[in-house]
Amino acid sequence: MARVKVKSFSVIRDVLGSEVVEIEVNEPQTVRRLFDELVRRYGQAFKDKIWDPNTGQMAPFLIKLNESMISSTLDIDHQINNGDEIAIIFPIGGG
């Protein structure tokens, strides 16, 4: 099991109710499993922000895993480890 700190900003922070939350991820310890756990914990409000309602796929956004930048769509099965820090860097629309 991996305990991961998740940092969030803007609309994601609003859903999580905090800038930083700690999540435990079971095997396999991947970014996908982390997001599965976030959906389980924060429900439809979180899922509506992360998944594209038109395609049913995870929306493209950046994830900072410790000091590396990875993609939500290309690196979803990237391994995570106990003590990792992940920042969800979600694009903001508007003008």
Helices and strands as residue ranges (DSSP letters): E 2-7, H 10-16, E 20-25, H 31-50, E 62-65, E 68-71, E 85-89
